[in-house]
Amino acid sequence: MTVAQTIARSGLAPIDAQVLLAHVLGVARTWLVAHADDALPVGDAAAFAALAQRRRNGEPVAYLTGRREFFGLALAVTPAVLIPRPETETLVECALARLPRNGSPRVLDLGTGSGAIALAIAHARPEARVYACDASAEAVALAHANAQRLGLRNLRFFVADWYAGVPELPFDAIVANPPYIAAGDPHLDRGDLRFEPAQALSPGGDGLAALRVIVAGAPARLAPGGILAVEHGFDQPGPVRAMFGDAGFLAVVTHADLAGHARVTSGDARG
């Protein structure tokens, strides 16, 4: 069977089939187009068929390939961490827009997972000092490995449960993409979410518990005028903005992602 026939008969969405076959062959997706009529070796066909079956059973492509791109960086991912998503790039852009360009601003990334947010900021601002933590030691190890593979040295990773264990430093920015899906939300039983770590998706209850901890604890850890930026659900900007107000933040703004959904809320610490 040819490359093109293998993709067409896989039973997968074309993009998924292309990504998985390119992964098996160790080539770029553009190679598949140029070699569409090439015969696929039996061993590679079998390896692809096994991955295609797992994908048809619902496993995320990112976990099958062990890779996901975020903010232009190729990151290793495993089922121990949330899969980085394009909408979270809004959080990175928000932080970068406000980070001072002079000196060495300190940034804290809470619940770093694969390290996606911390690594994107560290890559874009090599002068920054980025601290990234997660309650999962496995996630911290993966994030650290991603930093090493990318050659980024302006980061420090450590295990911490939100602020418990965070260095007593004034930060110029605190960022977080915490679990925020409410318990019982039907999306938790659909698509890729079924395979992602539950603790990275939902804190239970109304979905706001982690956000409450993060927002309430931020003022004591931010330098005067520092920024807090958090990702949240499209239907949560109201209660999140109220949290910011209760914590004394100024200039509270909710930012939309590329799909137009309310995705990130930010605010300035009092001077």
matplotlib code that plots the C-alpha trace (Angstrom):
import matplotlib.pyplot as plt

x = [0.0, 1.2, 1.7, -1.5, -3.5, -2.4, -3.6, -6.9, -7.8, -6.7, -10.2, -8.7, -9.0, -6.4, -4.3, -4.2, -3.1, -0.5, 1.0, 1.1, 2.6, 5.2, 6.1, 6.5, 8.6, 10.6, 9.9, 8.1, 4.5, 5.6, 7.6, 4.4, 3.0, 6.2, 6.2, 2.5, 2.9, 5.8, 5.1, 5.1, 7.5, 5.6, 7.1, 6.2, 2.7, 2.3, 3.6, 1.3, -1.7, -1.1, -1.0, -4.1, -6.1, -5.1, -6.2, -9.5, -10.0, -9.6, -6.0, -4.6, -2.2, 0.2, 0.5, 0.9, 3.8, 5.1, 5.3, 3.4, 4.3, 3.5, 4.5, 6.9, 8.6, 8.6, 7.8, 7.8, 4.5, 3.3, 0.0, 1.4, 0.8, -1.9, -1.5, -0.5, -3.2, -3.2, -5.6, -3.0, -0.7, -3.0, -1.7, 2.0, 1.3, -0.4, 2.6, 5.2, 3.4, 3.7, 7.1, 9.7, 12.4, 15.1, 16.9, 16.1, 12.4, 11.3, 8.4, 6.6, 4.6, 2.3, 1.3, 3.8, 2.9, 5.1, 6.7, 4.9, 4.2, 7.5, 9.5, 7.8, 8.4, 12.0, 12.7, 11.1, 12.9, 16.3, 17.0, 14.1, 14.5, 11.6, 10.6, 8.2, 6.6, 4.1, 2.7, 3.6, 7.3, 6.8, 5.6, 8.5, 11.0, 9.4, 9.4, 13.1, 14.0, 12.2, 14.2, 17.5, 16.6, 15.7, 18.9, 17.1, 19.0, 17.2, 14.7, 14.4, 12.0, 10.7, 7.9, 5.4, 1.6, 0.7, 2.5, 3.5, 7.3, 7.6, 10.7, 10.0, 10.8, 9.0, 7.9, 7.3, 4.7, 2.8, 1.1, -1.0, -3.1, -4.7, -7.4, -10.7, -13.3, -16.3, -16.9, -19.5, -18.8, -19.7, -16.6, -14.5, -15.9, -15.3, -12.4, -8.8, -9.8, -10.7, -7.0, -5.5, -4.6, -7.8, -6.0, -4.8, -8.3, -10.7, -10.2, -13.8, -16.8, -17.4, -14.0, -12.7, -10.9, -7.4, -8.0, -9.1, -5.9, -3.8, -5.4, -5.7, -2.0, -0.6, -0.5, 1.9, 4.3, 4.2, 6.5, 4.7, 3.0, 3.6, 1.1, -1.0, -2.4, -4.5, -6.3, -9.9, -13.0, -14.9, -17.8, -15.8, -14.6, -17.2, -16.2, -12.5, -12.7, -14.4, -11.6, -9.1, -11.1, -11.4, -7.6, -7.0, -5.8, -5.9, -6.5, -8.2, -8.7, -10.1, -8.5, -10.0, -8.2, -8.0, -11.5, -12.9, -13.6, -12.8, -9.7, -7.3, -7.8, -4.9, -4.5, -1.8, -0.6, -0.9, 2.3]
y = [0.0, 3.5, 6.4, 8.1, 4.9, 4.3, 7.7, 7.5, 4.1, 4.7, 5.8, 8.9, 12.6, 13.3, 15.6, 12.9, 10.2, 12.5, 13.4, 9.8, 8.4, 11.2, 10.2, 6.5, 7.3, 10.1, 12.6, 15.9, 16.0, 17.7, 14.5, 12.6, 14.8, 14.5, 10.7, 10.0, 7.2, 5.5, 2.0, 1.8, -0.8, -3.6, -2.8, 0.9, 0.0, -2.2, 0.4, 3.0, 0.6, 0.1, 3.9, 4.5, 1.9, 3.6, 7.0, 5.5, 4.4, 8.0, 8.4, 11.9, 12.3, 14.2, 11.3, 8.8, 10.9, 12.2, 15.6, 18.9, 22.3, 25.3, 28.9, 27.6, 25.2, 21.4, 20.0, 16.4, 15.4, 12.3, 11.3, 12.7, 16.3, 18.3, 18.7, 22.3, 24.0, 27.0, 29.0, 29.0, 31.0, 34.0, 33.7, 33.8, 36.8, 38.6, 38.1, 39.0, 42.3, 43.4, 42.1, 44.8, 44.7, 46.1, 44.1, 40.5, 40.2, 37.3, 35.2, 32.4, 29.7, 27.8, 24.3, 24.2, 20.7, 20.1, 23.5, 25.0, 28.5, 28.9, 27.7, 30.0, 33.0, 32.0, 31.5, 34.9, 36.7, 35.2, 37.9, 36.8, 34.5, 32.0, 29.8, 27.0, 24.5, 21.7, 19.4, 16.4, 15.4, 13.6, 16.8, 18.8, 16.2, 16.4, 20.2, 20.2, 17.8, 20.0, 23.0, 21.0, 19.8, 23.3, 24.7, 27.1, 27.8, 30.8, 28.6, 26.9, 24.0, 22.7, 20.6, 22.8, 22.7, 26.2, 28.6, 26.1, 25.7, 28.7, 30.8, 34.0, 36.4, 39.4, 38.4, 40.7, 38.3, 35.3, 33.1, 30.0, 27.7, 25.8, 23.2, 25.0, 22.6, 22.1, 18.6, 16.8, 18.9, 16.6, 17.7, 15.6, 12.5, 13.5, 13.5, 14.0, 15.0, 11.4, 10.6, 13.6, 13.8, 14.5, 16.7, 19.0, 19.5, 19.9, 20.8, 19.5, 21.6, 24.7, 24.5, 27.7, 26.4, 26.6, 30.0, 31.2, 30.1, 31.6, 35.0, 35.4, 34.5, 36.5, 40.1, 39.0, 37.6, 40.2, 43.2, 46.6, 46.9, 43.2, 41.3, 38.3, 36.5, 33.3, 31.1, 30.2, 28.8, 30.9, 31.1, 32.1, 35.7, 37.1, 35.3, 35.4, 39.2, 39.4, 37.5, 39.9, 42.8, 41.3, 40.7, 44.4, 44.2, 47.2, 47.4, 44.0, 42.9, 39.8, 38.8, 36.7, 33.8, 33.5, 31.9, 34.9, 33.2, 34.9, 33.0, 35.0, 37.5, 39.8, 42.5, 44.7, 44.5, 47.8, 49.9]
z = [0.0, -0.8, 1.6, 0.3, 0.5, 4.0, 5.1, 3.2, 4.6, 8.2, 9.4, 11.0, 10.3, 7.6, 9.9, 12.6, 10.1, 8.6, 12.0, 13.1, 9.9, 9.8, 13.4, 12.5, 9.5, 11.2, 8.5, 8.1, 7.0, 3.7, 2.9, 2.8, 0.1, -2.0, -1.6, -1.7, -4.2, -2.4, -1.1, 2.7, 4.2, 6.0, 9.4, 9.2, 8.0, 11.1, 13.5, 12.0, 12.1, 15.8, 16.5, 14.3, 16.3, 19.5, 18.0, 16.9, 20.5, 21.5, 22.7, 22.0, 19.1, 21.4, 23.7, 20.9, 19.4, 22.7, 21.2, 21.1, 19.7, 21.8, 21.1, 18.4, 20.8, 20.3, 23.7, 25.0, 26.6, 28.5, 30.0, 33.3, 32.1, 30.4, 26.6, 25.8, 23.8, 21.5, 23.6, 26.4, 24.2, 25.1, 28.7, 27.5, 25.2, 28.1, 30.4, 27.8, 27.0, 30.6, 31.6, 32.0, 29.3, 31.6, 34.2, 35.0, 35.8, 37.9, 36.7, 38.6, 36.7, 39.0, 38.0, 35.1, 33.8, 30.7, 31.3, 28.3, 29.7, 31.6, 28.6, 26.2, 28.5, 29.2, 25.4, 24.5, 27.4, 28.0, 30.5, 32.7, 35.7, 35.5, 38.4, 37.6, 40.0, 40.0, 42.7, 40.5, 40.7, 37.4, 35.7, 37.1, 35.8, 32.3, 32.3, 33.4, 30.6, 28.1, 29.2, 28.9, 25.4, 24.3, 25.8, 28.1, 31.3, 32.8, 34.6, 38.0, 38.5, 41.8, 43.4, 45.2, 45.8, 44.5, 46.8, 49.4, 48.8, 46.5, 47.2, 49.2, 46.4, 44.9, 41.4, 38.6, 37.1, 38.3, 35.7, 36.0, 33.9, 36.9, 36.8, 36.4, 35.0, 37.3, 38.7, 36.6, 33.4, 30.5, 28.6, 31.1, 29.5, 25.9, 23.5, 24.7, 28.2, 29.0, 28.8, 30.5, 34.3, 36.2, 38.7, 35.9, 34.6, 37.6, 41.2, 41.9, 43.0, 41.0, 39.3, 41.0, 44.1, 42.6, 41.1, 44.5, 46.1, 43.3, 43.2, 47.0, 47.5, 44.7, 46.2, 49.0, 46.4, 43.7, 43.4, 43.4, 40.0, 39.2, 37.1, 37.8, 34.8, 35.0, 32.4, 33.1, 31.5, 28.9, 31.3, 34.4, 33.8, 36.1, 39.3, 38.4, 38.0, 41.4, 43.0, 41.5, 42.9, 46.3, 46.4, 45.6, 42.0, 39.7, 36.0, 35.9, 32.3, 30.6, 27.4, 24.6, 22.9, 19.1, 19.0, 20.7, 24.0, 27.4, 28.4, 30.5, 33.3, 34.4, 37.0, 38.5, 42.1, 44.0, 44.1]

ax = plt.figure().add_subplot(projection="3d")
ax.plot(x, y, z, "-o")
ax.set_aspect("equal")
plt.show()
